[in-house]
């Protein structure tokens, strides 16, 4: 291919225009103030160690009788599910008449490095479920898991199905060895025992940079160049900074739990093989018979669709539903299309199955 001839005058004009937009944008940034995240009013109703259970204020007079507990991943902060006005899965669920709780795992420190998956799933998660059951006088509640939190929710349901009425998983890894799973291919080459021995708690900053390098051009360069075109718009600038705040707000990971998750799930693919044990109990997905709604993202680069869709062949439930979202791992929670699609679908699915 012959070299492309460049017109120096055109290049100079383009550079000037770019620098002008950049200067206007920097001026806008000085006027934005603090970037606020989380829009839905909520109350802390239960605490243990660093873990907090929040109850969101219902937005309809008579919400669905059986509440929904959201179990988020450990590796990021849960305000992604309630990022801002009009871009909030939680806000949408509340408007659809659901009664919503959420677990915030907090920020582990050196004193937490011996916490195991048993502590998180049979300890913190189970006590949050019991709190909600007691508060509402119910035997079972609805459980909604997000990403790694969906994997936790599957393990929990397999062990405590008597406490779960319906299970919803969103962008949840089940089969960790699907061909397009770039993160899994990377993790399988890592000496995770050495990494945890070296760090104790694995730094959130390290994990964040690993996630970014899965799509380096888009996530570490192009998005910032594209942003120059809109950074002089205060509202667009706030939207961008909210997302950046979430991306780089990555808690450290408790060493023992992180080691087990990488070793047993990512490296051994133990969830689909039936070799995972939480505490002294084996996790058998075939034990799950409750209704399951499995939501996955078509363009997900962190949890490919095949990794989530594997769930249908691993459980015994006769009431299994899949829902594909036409977007990516994060867009499933914050995009305009997600707000129109997911909360109504979740609410309708639950309303068909929840008995007061």
BALOBA-1460 file (C-alpha; in Angstrom, 3 decimals):
// residues 356
<rec num="1" residu="x" x="0.000" y="0.000" z="0.000"/>
<rec num="2" residu="x" x="1.487" y="3.374" z="-0.990"/>
<rec num="3" residu="x" x="2.112" y="5.888" z="1.804"/>
<rec num="4" residu="x" x="-0.683" y="8.383" z="2.515"/>
<rec num="5" residu="x" x="0.228" y="11.945" z="1.647"/>
<rec num="6" residu="x" x="-0.386" y="14.395" z="4.474"/>
<rec num="7" residu="x" x="-1.307" y="17.999" z="3.926"/>
<rec num="8" residu="x" x="0.669" y="20.008" z="6.517"/>
<rec num="9" residu="x" x="-1.943" y="22.762" z="6.560"/>
<rec num="10" residu="x" x="-4.778" y="20.310" z="7.257"/>
<rec num="11" residu="x" x="-2.769" y="18.607" z="9.992"/>
<rec num="12" residu="x" x="-2.018" y="21.941" z="11.626"/>
<rec num="13" residu="x" x="-5.691" y="22.936" z="11.564"/>
<rec num="14" residu="x" x="-6.737" y="19.621" z="13.085"/>
<rec num="15" residu="x" x="-4.172" y="19.925" z="15.862"/>
<rec num="16" residu="x" x="-5.292" y="23.486" z="16.573"/>
<rec num="17" residu="x" x="-8.937" y="22.424" z="16.732"/>
<rec num="18" residu="x" x="-8.061" y="19.535" z="19.065"/>
<rec num="19" residu="x" x="-6.085" y="21.801" z="21.390"/>
<rec num="20" residu="x" x="-8.923" y="24.325" z="21.434"/>
<rec num="21" residu="x" x="-11.463" y="21.664" z="22.447"/>
<rec num="22" residu="x" x="-9.050" y="20.374" z="25.074"/>
<rec num="23" residu="x" x="-8.577" y="23.855" z="26.563"/>
<rec num="24" residu="x" x="-12.338" y="24.422" z="26.765"/>
<rec num="25" residu="x" x="-12.761" y="21.051" z="28.408"/>
<rec num="26" residu="x" x="-10.102" y="21.718" z="31.029"/>
<rec num="27" residu="x" x="-11.876" y="24.941" z="31.878"/>
<rec num="28" residu="x" x="-15.111" y="22.982" z="32.349"/>
<rec num="29" residu="x" x="-13.366" y="20.528" z="34.694"/>
<rec num="30" residu="x" x="-12.434" y="23.314" z="37.118"/>
<rec num="31" residu="x" x="-16.143" y="24.030" z="37.650"/>
<rec num="32" residu="x" x="-17.478" y="20.519" z="38.184"/>
<rec num="33" residu="x" x="-16.816" y="20.080" z="41.913"/>
<rec num="34" residu="x" x="-17.014" y="16.653" z="43.558"/>
<rec num="35" residu="x" x="-18.329" y="13.810" z="41.439"/>
<rec num="36" residu="x" x="-21.319" y="12.200" z="43.164"/>
<rec num="37" residu="x" x="-22.288" y="8.553" z="42.693"/>
<rec num="38" residu="x" x="-25.356" y="6.699" z="43.928"/>
<rec num="39" residu="x" x="-28.780" y="8.295" z="43.542"/>
<rec num="40" residu="x" x="-31.279" y="6.088" z="45.350"/>
<rec num="41" residu="x" x="-31.983" y="6.825" z="49.032"/>
<rec num="42" residu="x" x="-30.987" y="3.941" z="51.276"/>
<rec num="43" residu="x" x="-30.467" y="3.002" z="54.916"/>
<rec num="44" residu="x" x="-27.835" y="0.826" z="56.559"/>
<rec num="45" residu="x" x="-29.802" y="-1.915" z="58.322"/>
<rec num="46" residu="x" x="-27.157" y="-4.501" z="59.254"/>
<rec num="47" residu="x" x="-23.385" y="-4.453" z="59.756"/>
<rec num="48" residu="x" x="-20.736" y="-7.019" z="60.480"/>
<rec num="49" residu="x" x="-17.047" y="-6.176" z="60.347"/>
<rec num="50" residu="x" x="-16.641" y="-4.160" z="57.104"/>
<rec num="51" residu="x" x="-19.746" y="-5.572" z="55.442"/>
<rec num="52" residu="x" x="-22.847" y="-3.372" z="55.295"/>
<rec num="53" residu="x" x="-26.354" y="-4.378" z="54.229"/>
<rec num="54" residu="x" x="-28.348" y="-1.504" z="52.714"/>
<rec num="55" residu="x" x="-32.098" y="-1.263" z="52.247"/>
<rec num="56" residu="x" x="-33.279" y="1.094" z="49.514"/>
<rec num="57" residu="x" x="-36.356" y="3.223" z="50.090"/>
<rec num="58" residu="x" x="-39.260" y="1.702" z="48.138"/>
<rec num="59" residu="x" x="-40.632" y="3.971" z="45.414"/>
<rec num="60" residu="x" x="-44.140" y="2.508" z="45.180"/>
<rec num="61" residu="x" x="-46.770" y="2.240" z="47.940"/>
<rec num="62" residu="x" x="-47.014" y="-1.545" z="47.806"/>
<rec num="63" residu="x" x="-43.753" y="-3.162" z="46.625"/>
<rec num="64" residu="x" x="-43.510" y="-6.843" z="45.755"/>
<rec num="65" residu="x" x="-43.857" y="-8.824" z="48.974"/>
<rec num="66" residu="x" x="-40.629" y="-10.829" z="48.599"/>
<rec num="67" residu="x" x="-37.574" y="-8.535" z="48.532"/>
<rec num="68" residu="x" x="-34.529" y="-8.817" z="46.274"/>
<rec num="69" residu="x" x="-31.022" y="-8.996" z="47.743"/>
<rec num="70" residu="x" x="-28.264" y="-7.872" z="45.360"/>
<rec num="71" residu="x" x="-24.970" y="-9.681" z="45.843"/>
<rec num="72" residu="x" x="-22.216" y="-7.715" z="44.111"/>
<rec num="73" residu="x" x="-18.690" y="-8.810" z="43.217"/>
<rec num="74" residu="x" x="-15.779" y="-8.318" z="45.592"/>
<rec num="75" residu="x" x="-13.516" y="-6.797" z="42.954"/>
<rec num="76" residu="x" x="-15.363" y="-3.510" z="42.335"/>
<rec num="77" residu="x" x="-17.650" y="-1.169" z="44.222"/>
<rec num="78" residu="x" x="-21.405" y="-1.837" z="44.070"/>
<rec num="79" residu="x" x="-22.452" y="1.738" z="43.244"/>
<rec num="80" residu="x" x="-22.125" y="0.730" z="39.594"/>
<rec num="81" residu="x" x="-25.659" y="-0.621" z="40.027"/>
<rec num="82" residu="x" x="-26.872" y="2.833" z="41.161"/>
<rec num="83" residu="x" x="-24.448" y="5.140" z="39.377"/>
<rec num="84" residu="x" x="-26.553" y="8.198" z="38.588"/>
<rec num="85" residu="x" x="-30.023" y="9.478" z="37.777"/>
<rec num="86" residu="x" x="-31.409" y="7.619" z="34.773"/>
<rec num="87" residu="x" x="-28.454" y="5.211" z="34.664"/>
<rec num="88" residu="x" x="-29.229" y="2.985" z="37.629"/>
<rec num="89" residu="x" x="-30.354" y="-0.639" z="37.658"/>
<rec num="90" residu="x" x="-31.449" y="-0.229" z="41.279"/>
<rec num="91" residu="x" x="-33.459" y="2.900" z="40.570"/>
<rec num="92" residu="x" x="-35.190" y="1.094" z="37.713"/>
<rec num="93" residu="x" x="-36.005" y="-1.916" z="39.902"/>
<rec num="94" residu="x" x="-37.438" y="0.334" z="42.606"/>
<rec num="95" residu="x" x="-39.639" y="2.127" z="40.087"/>
<rec num="96" residu="x" x="-40.864" y="-1.270" z="38.902"/>
<rec num="97" residu="x" x="-42.131" y="-1.982" z="42.401"/>
<rec num="98" residu="x" x="-39.358" y="-4.172" z="43.806"/>
<rec num="99" residu="x" x="-38.090" y="-4.022" z="47.390"/>
<rec num="100" residu="x" x="-34.291" y="-3.930" z="47.097"/>
<rec num="101" residu="x" x="-31.401" y="-4.698" z="49.442"/>
<rec num="102" residu="x" x="-27.680" y="-4.654" z="48.580"/>
<rec num="103" residu="x" x="-24.518" y="-6.008" z="50.216"/>
<rec num="104" residu="x" x="-21.510" y="-3.681" z="50.320"/>
<rec num="105" residu="x" x="-18.428" y="-5.793" z="51.060"/>
<rec num="106" residu="x" x="-16.317" y="-2.769" z="52.029"/>
<rec num="107" residu="x" x="-12.551" y="-2.378" z="51.679"/>
<rec num="108" residu="x" x="-10.553" y="-5.310" z="53.111"/>
<rec num="109" residu="x" x="-7.341" y="-4.431" z="54.931"/>
<rec num="110" residu="x" x="-4.421" y="-6.436" z="56.333"/>
<rec num="111" residu="x" x="-6.611" y="-7.805" z="59.125"/>
<rec num="112" residu="x" x="-8.879" y="-9.477" z="56.559"/>
<rec num="113" residu="x" x="-6.332" y="-11.421" z="54.513"/>
<rec num="114" residu="x" x="-7.305" y="-14.744" z="56.076"/>
<rec num="115" residu="x" x="-10.993" y="-14.394" z="55.099"/>
<rec num="116" residu="x" x="-12.094" y="-17.329" z="52.936"/>
<rec num="117" residu="x" x="-14.948" y="-17.868" z="50.479"/>
<rec num="118" residu="x" x="-16.636" y="-19.755" z="53.312"/>
<rec num="119" residu="x" x="-16.516" y="-16.569" z="55.401"/>
<rec num="120" residu="x" x="-18.072" y="-14.553" z="52.594"/>
<rec num="121" residu="x" x="-20.731" y="-17.030" z="51.423"/>
<rec num="122" residu="x" x="-21.681" y="-19.077" z="54.498"/>
<rec num="123" residu="x" x="-20.857" y="-16.182" z="56.803"/>
<rec num="124" residu="x" x="-21.578" y="-12.626" z="55.652"/>
<rec num="125" residu="x" x="-23.975" y="-13.448" z="52.806"/>
<rec num="126" residu="x" x="-25.936" y="-15.977" z="54.840"/>
<rec num="127" residu="x" x="-26.337" y="-13.581" z="57.755"/>
<rec num="128" residu="x" x="-27.607" y="-10.851" z="55.418"/>
<rec num="129" residu="x" x="-30.160" y="-13.276" z="53.989"/>
<rec num="130" residu="x" x="-31.246" y="-14.292" z="57.497"/>
<rec num="131" residu="x" x="-31.611" y="-10.647" z="58.522"/>
<rec num="132" residu="x" x="-33.951" y="-9.935" z="55.610"/>
<rec num="133" residu="x" x="-35.924" y="-13.133" z="56.176"/>
<rec num="134" residu="x" x="-36.452" y="-12.235" z="59.817"/>
<rec num="135" residu="x" x="-37.343" y="-8.607" z="59.068"/>
<rec num="136" residu="x" x="-39.992" y="-9.573" z="56.521"/>
<rec num="137" residu="x" x="-41.182" y="-12.750" z="58.217"/>
<rec num="138" residu="x" x="-40.321" y="-14.866" z="55.176"/>
<rec num="139" residu="x" x="-38.808" y="-18.291" z="54.742"/>
<rec num="140" residu="x" x="-37.189" y="-17.381" z="51.426"/>
<rec num="141" residu="x" x="-36.134" y="-14.249" z="49.539"/>
<rec num="142" residu="x" x="-35.059" y="-13.412" z="45.992"/>
<rec num="143" residu="x" x="-31.335" y="-13.287" z="45.249"/>
<rec num="144" residu="x" x="-29.723" y="-11.309" z="42.396"/>
<rec num="145" residu="x" x="-26.022" y="-11.802" z="41.750"/>
<rec num="146" residu="x" x="-23.783" y="-9.499" z="39.707"/>
<rec num="147" residu="x" x="-20.673" y="-10.924" z="37.999"/>
<rec num="148" residu="x" x="-18.556" y="-12.638" z="40.681"/>
<rec num="149" residu="x" x="-21.461" y="-11.972" z="43.032"/>
<rec num="150" residu="x" x="-23.562" y="-14.142" z="40.717"/>
<rec num="151" residu="x" x="-21.068" y="-16.971" z="41.146"/>
<rec num="152" residu="x" x="-21.309" y="-16.489" z="44.911"/>
<rec num="153" residu="x" x="-25.113" y="-16.532" z="44.604"/>
<rec num="154" residu="x" x="-25.022" y="-19.832" z="42.718"/>
<rec num="155" residu="x" x="-22.835" y="-21.359" z="45.420"/>
<rec num="156" residu="x" x="-25.085" y="-19.971" z="48.126"/>
<rec num="157" residu="x" x="-28.247" y="-21.280" z="46.474"/>
<rec num="158" residu="x" x="-26.719" y="-24.723" z="46.019"/>
<rec num="159" residu="x" x="-26.029" y="-24.799" z="49.762"/>
<rec num="160" residu="x" x="-29.051" y="-22.905" z="51.130"/>
<rec num="161" residu="x" x="-31.849" y="-23.435" z="48.632"/>
<rec num="162" residu="x" x="-34.392" y="-23.445" z="51.443"/>
<rec num="163" residu="x" x="-33.724" y="-19.687" z="51.826"/>
<rec num="164" residu="x" x="-33.905" y="-18.683" z="48.139"/>
<rec num="165" residu="x" x="-37.206" y="-18.339" z="46.307"/>
<rec num="166" residu="x" x="-35.895" y="-17.133" z="42.945"/>
<rec num="167" residu="x" x="-32.365" y="-16.619" z="41.640"/>
<rec num="168" residu="x" x="-31.235" y="-14.020" z="39.082"/>
<rec num="169" residu="x" x="-27.707" y="-14.050" z="37.721"/>
<rec num="170" residu="x" x="-26.278" y="-11.208" z="35.638"/>
<rec num="171" residu="x" x="-23.037" y="-11.411" z="33.588"/>
<rec num="172" residu="x" x="-22.078" y="-14.333" z="35.823"/>
<rec num="173" residu="x" x="-19.161" y="-16.647" z="35.023"/>
<rec num="174" residu="x" x="-20.075" y="-20.326" z="35.309"/>
<rec num="175" residu="x" x="-17.808" y="-22.118" z="32.843"/>
<rec num="176" residu="x" x="-14.427" y="-20.444" z="33.337"/>
<rec num="177" residu="x" x="-12.721" y="-22.227" z="30.425"/>
<rec num="178" residu="x" x="-14.680" y="-21.059" z="27.376"/>
<rec num="179" residu="x" x="-12.542" y="-20.259" z="24.314"/>
<rec num="180" residu="x" x="-13.132" y="-16.486" z="24.225"/>
<rec num="181" residu="x" x="-12.500" y="-15.883" z="27.930"/>
<rec num="182" residu="x" x="-9.353" y="-13.729" z="27.761"/>
<rec num="183" residu="x" x="-9.246" y="-13.166" z="31.514"/>
<rec num="184" residu="x" x="-9.335" y="-16.897" z="32.163"/>
<rec num="185" residu="x" x="-6.549" y="-17.568" z="29.660"/>
<rec num="186" residu="x" x="-4.448" y="-14.969" z="31.487"/>
<rec num="187" residu="x" x="-5.194" y="-16.178" z="35.012"/>
<rec num="188" residu="x" x="-4.339" y="-19.767" z="34.102"/>
<rec num="189" residu="x" x="-0.760" y="-18.651" z="33.415"/>
<rec num="190" residu="x" x="-0.312" y="-16.965" z="36.810"/>
<rec num="191" residu="x" x="1.255" y="-18.534" z="39.883"/>
<rec num="192" residu="x" x="-1.572" y="-17.375" z="42.146"/>
<rec num="193" residu="x" x="-0.084" y="-18.966" z="45.278"/>
<rec num="194" residu="x" x="3.103" y="-16.944" z="44.795"/>
<rec num="195" residu="x" x="1.117" y="-13.779" z="44.078"/>
<rec num="196" residu="x" x="-0.931" y="-14.067" z="47.271"/>
<rec num="197" residu="x" x="2.145" y="-14.950" z="49.343"/>
<rec num="198" residu="x" x="3.874" y="-11.875" z="47.957"/>
<rec num="199" residu="x" x="1.022" y="-9.410" z="48.473"/>
<rec num="200" residu="x" x="-1.120" y="-10.851" z="51.260"/>
<rec num="201" residu="x" x="-4.183" y="-8.971" z="50.093"/>
<rec num="202" residu="x" x="-4.006" y="-8.556" z="46.319"/>
<rec num="203" residu="x" x="-3.989" y="-4.822" z="45.476"/>
<rec num="204" residu="x" x="-7.106" y="-3.576" z="43.733"/>
<rec num="205" residu="x" x="-4.956" y="-1.311" z="41.580"/>
<rec num="206" residu="x" x="-3.135" y="-4.324" z="40.157"/>
<rec num="207" residu="x" x="-6.383" y="-6.070" z="39.265"/>
<rec num="208" residu="x" x="-7.739" y="-2.910" z="37.703"/>
<rec num="209" residu="x" x="-4.795" y="-2.604" z="35.341"/>
<rec num="210" residu="x" x="-5.172" y="-6.281" z="34.402"/>
<rec num="211" residu="x" x="-8.801" y="-5.667" z="33.433"/>
<rec num="212" residu="x" x="-7.835" y="-2.608" z="31.394"/>
<rec num="213" residu="x" x="-5.153" y="-4.479" z="29.462"/>
<rec num="214" residu="x" x="-7.761" y="-6.900" z="28.104"/>
<rec num="215" residu="x" x="-8.839" y="-4.073" z="25.769"/>
<rec num="216" residu="x" x="-5.823" y="-1.744" z="25.940"/>
<rec num="217" residu="x" x="-6.473" y="0.435" z="22.892"/>
<rec num="218" residu="x" x="-10.091" y="1.157" z="23.770"/>
<rec num="219" residu="x" x="-9.832" y="1.375" z="27.565"/>
<rec num="220" residu="x" x="-6.411" y="2.986" z="27.997"/>
<rec num="221" residu="x" x="-6.221" y="5.396" z="25.067"/>
<rec num="222" residu="x" x="-9.057" y="5.787" z="22.609"/>
<rec num="223" residu="x" x="-11.741" y="6.628" z="25.162"/>
<rec num="224" residu="x" x="-9.703" y="9.606" z="26.406"/>
<rec num="225" residu="x" x="-9.136" y="10.886" z="22.869"/>
<rec num="226" residu="x" x="-12.853" y="10.523" z="22.115"/>
<rec num="227" residu="x" x="-13.757" y="12.295" z="25.333"/>
<rec num="228" residu="x" x="-12.051" y="15.512" z="24.214"/>
<rec num="229" residu="x" x="-14.937" y="16.090" z="21.805"/>
<rec num="230" residu="x" x="-17.468" y="16.269" z="24.646"/>
<rec num="231" residu="x" x="-15.497" y="17.291" z="27.726"/>
<rec num="232" residu="x" x="-16.633" y="20.927" z="27.497"/>
<rec num="233" residu="x" x="-20.195" y="19.721" z="28.207"/>
<rec num="234" residu="x" x="-20.535" y="19.707" z="32.047"/>
<rec num="235" residu="x" x="-23.068" y="16.881" z="32.169"/>
<rec num="236" residu="x" x="-21.112" y="14.645" z="29.797"/>
<rec num="237" residu="x" x="-17.953" y="15.413" z="31.756"/>
<rec num="238" residu="x" x="-19.658" y="14.368" z="35.010"/>
<rec num="239" residu="x" x="-20.895" y="11.160" z="33.392"/>
<rec num="240" residu="x" x="-17.377" y="10.337" z="32.228"/>
<rec num="241" residu="x" x="-15.835" y="11.071" z="35.622"/>
<rec num="242" residu="x" x="-18.408" y="8.960" z="37.443"/>
<rec num="243" residu="x" x="-17.383" y="6.010" z="35.332"/>
<rec num="244" residu="x" x="-13.688" y="6.748" z="35.838"/>
<rec num="245" residu="x" x="-14.247" y="6.993" z="39.582"/>
<rec num="246" residu="x" x="-15.832" y="3.546" z="39.601"/>
<rec num="247" residu="x" x="-13.168" y="1.988" z="37.359"/>
<rec num="248" residu="x" x="-10.306" y="3.105" z="39.595"/>
<rec num="249" residu="x" x="-12.125" y="2.552" z="42.906"/>
<rec num="250" residu="x" x="-11.021" y="-1.078" z="43.260"/>
<rec num="251" residu="x" x="-10.825" y="-2.629" z="46.738"/>
<rec num="252" residu="x" x="-7.946" y="-4.890" z="47.677"/>
<rec num="253" residu="x" x="-8.861" y="-8.573" z="47.710"/>
<rec num="254" residu="x" x="-8.675" y="-10.657" z="50.882"/>
<rec num="255" residu="x" x="-5.789" y="-13.027" z="50.225"/>
<rec num="256" residu="x" x="-7.282" y="-16.412" z="51.156"/>
<rec num="257" residu="x" x="-10.613" y="-15.835" z="49.381"/>
<rec num="258" residu="x" x="-8.927" y="-14.444" z="46.276"/>
<rec num="259" residu="x" x="-6.525" y="-17.382" z="46.107"/>
<rec num="260" residu="x" x="-9.378" y="-19.878" z="46.303"/>
<rec num="261" residu="x" x="-11.456" y="-18.080" z="43.695"/>
<rec num="262" residu="x" x="-8.624" y="-17.946" z="41.163"/>
<rec num="263" residu="x" x="-7.389" y="-21.468" z="41.845"/>
<rec num="264" residu="x" x="-10.686" y="-23.354" z="42.157"/>
<rec num="265" residu="x" x="-12.856" y="-21.413" z="39.718"/>
<rec num="266" residu="x" x="-10.567" y="-19.872" z="37.072"/>
<rec num="267" residu="x" x="-7.739" y="-22.381" z="36.976"/>
<rec num="268" residu="x" x="-9.515" y="-25.650" z="37.827"/>
<rec num="269" residu="x" x="-12.938" y="-24.692" z="36.370"/>
<rec num="270" residu="x" x="-14.348" y="-26.380" z="39.432"/>
<rec num="271" residu="x" x="-17.841" y="-24.881" z="39.366"/>
<rec num="272" residu="x" x="-18.927" y="-26.830" z="36.274"/>
<rec num="273" residu="x" x="-16.811" y="-29.840" z="37.225"/>
<rec num="274" residu="x" x="-18.337" y="-30.064" z="40.703"/>
<rec num="275" residu="x" x="-15.002" y="-29.899" z="42.521"/>
<rec num="276" residu="x" x="-15.462" y="-26.584" z="44.353"/>
<rec num="277" residu="x" x="-15.890" y="-26.799" z="48.111"/>
<rec num="278" residu="x" x="-17.043" y="-23.917" z="50.268"/>
<rec num="279" residu="x" x="-15.913" y="-24.694" z="53.787"/>
<rec num="280" residu="x" x="-16.329" y="-28.461" z="53.984"/>
<rec num="281" residu="x" x="-19.325" y="-28.561" z="51.626"/>
<rec num="282" residu="x" x="-19.172" y="-29.460" z="47.912"/>
<rec num="283" residu="x" x="-20.949" y="-27.156" z="45.466"/>
<rec num="284" residu="x" x="-23.303" y="-29.171" z="43.270"/>
<rec num="285" residu="x" x="-25.108" y="-26.907" z="40.792"/>
<rec num="286" residu="x" x="-27.450" y="-29.787" z="39.957"/>
<rec num="287" residu="x" x="-28.928" y="-29.271" z="43.425"/>
<rec num="288" residu="x" x="-30.456" y="-25.974" z="42.237"/>
<rec num="289" residu="x" x="-34.148" y="-26.449" z="41.440"/>
<rec num="290" residu="x" x="-35.509" y="-22.947" z="42.124"/>
<rec num="291" residu="x" x="-36.505" y="-20.697" z="39.184"/>
<rec num="292" residu="x" x="-33.464" y="-19.043" z="37.572"/>
<rec num="293" residu="x" x="-33.236" y="-15.997" z="35.306"/>
<rec num="294" residu="x" x="-29.804" y="-15.829" z="33.672"/>
<rec num="295" residu="x" x="-28.955" y="-12.458" z="32.075"/>
<rec num="296" residu="x" x="-25.801" y="-12.118" z="29.998"/>
<rec num="297" residu="x" x="-24.287" y="-9.462" z="27.734"/>
<rec num="298" residu="x" x="-23.746" y="-10.259" z="24.066"/>
<rec num="299" residu="x" x="-20.572" y="-8.168" z="23.770"/>
<rec num="300" residu="x" x="-19.079" y="-8.915" z="27.191"/>
<rec num="301" residu="x" x="-15.260" y="-9.102" z="27.072"/>
<rec num="302" residu="x" x="-14.867" y="-10.037" z="30.766"/>
<rec num="303" residu="x" x="-17.551" y="-12.737" z="31.002"/>
<rec num="304" residu="x" x="-18.237" y="-14.011" z="27.465"/>
<rec num="305" residu="x" x="-21.829" y="-15.153" z="26.802"/>
<rec num="306" residu="x" x="-20.813" y="-18.816" z="26.597"/>
<rec num="307" residu="x" x="-19.327" y="-18.589" z="30.092"/>
<rec num="308" residu="x" x="-22.738" y="-17.533" z="31.452"/>
<rec num="309" residu="x" x="-24.994" y="-19.621" z="29.213"/>
<rec num="310" residu="x" x="-23.292" y="-22.773" z="30.466"/>
<rec num="311" residu="x" x="-25.498" y="-22.447" z="33.543"/>
<rec num="312" residu="x" x="-28.507" y="-23.907" z="31.727"/>
<rec num="313" residu="x" x="-26.810" y="-27.269" z="31.429"/>
<rec num="314" residu="x" x="-25.554" y="-27.353" z="35.020"/>
<rec num="315" residu="x" x="-28.716" y="-26.970" z="37.118"/>
<rec num="316" residu="x" x="-31.833" y="-29.067" z="37.641"/>
<rec num="317" residu="x" x="-34.387" y="-26.246" z="37.620"/>
<rec num="318" residu="x" x="-37.336" y="-26.820" z="35.281"/>
<rec num="319" residu="x" x="-37.888" y="-23.049" z="35.271"/>
<rec num="320" residu="x" x="-34.787" y="-21.633" z="33.602"/>
<rec num="321" residu="x" x="-34.857" y="-18.456" z="31.491"/>
<rec num="322" residu="x" x="-32.086" y="-16.728" z="29.542"/>
<rec num="323" residu="x" x="-32.065" y="-13.067" z="28.578"/>
<rec num="324" residu="x" x="-29.442" y="-11.618" z="26.254"/>
<rec num="325" residu="x" x="-28.582" y="-7.936" z="26.567"/>
<rec num="326" residu="x" x="-27.179" y="-6.331" z="23.381"/>
<rec num="327" residu="x" x="-24.200" y="-4.640" z="24.991"/>
<rec num="328" residu="x" x="-21.149" y="-5.085" z="27.181"/>
<rec num="329" residu="x" x="-20.213" y="-5.978" z="30.739"/>
<rec num="330" residu="x" x="-20.755" y="-2.461" z="32.118"/>
<rec num="331" residu="x" x="-23.380" y="-1.242" z="29.666"/>
<rec num="332" residu="x" x="-25.755" y="-3.850" z="31.035"/>
<rec num="333" residu="x" x="-26.102" y="-1.657" z="34.143"/>
<rec num="334" residu="x" x="-25.638" y="1.927" z="32.995"/>
<rec num="335" residu="x" x="-26.691" y="2.298" z="29.355"/>
<rec num="336" residu="x" x="-29.995" y="3.862" z="28.342"/>
<rec num="337" residu="x" x="-31.017" y="0.630" z="26.623"/>
<rec num="338" residu="x" x="-30.368" y="-1.318" z="29.808"/>
<rec num="339" residu="x" x="-32.687" y="0.959" z="31.795"/>
<rec num="340" residu="x" x="-35.485" y="0.337" z="29.308"/>
<rec num="341" residu="x" x="-34.922" y="-3.397" z="29.115"/>
<rec num="342" residu="x" x="-33.679" y="-4.955" z="32.341"/>
<rec num="343" residu="x" x="-35.717" y="-3.558" z="35.279"/>
<rec num="344" residu="x" x="-39.075" y="-4.283" z="33.581"/>
<rec num="345" residu="x" x="-37.906" y="-7.755" z="32.558"/>
<rec num="346" residu="x" x="-36.661" y="-8.588" z="36.059"/>
<rec num="347" residu="x" x="-39.804" y="-7.244" z="37.721"/>
<rec num="348" residu="x" x="-42.124" y="-9.108" z="35.355"/>
<rec num="349" residu="x" x="-40.209" y="-12.364" z="35.770"/>
<rec num="350" residu="x" x="-40.322" y="-12.096" z="39.551"/>
<rec num="351" residu="x" x="-43.983" y="-11.068" z="39.638"/>
<rec num="352" residu="x" x="-44.876" y="-14.263" z="37.766"/>
<rec num="353" residu="x" x="-43.093" y="-16.379" z="40.359"/>
<rec num="354" residu="x" x="-43.252" y="-14.640" z="43.744"/>
<rec num="355" residu="x" x="-45.947" y="-15.797" z="46.094"/>
<rec num="356" residu="x" x="-46.685" y="-13.526" z="49.039"/>
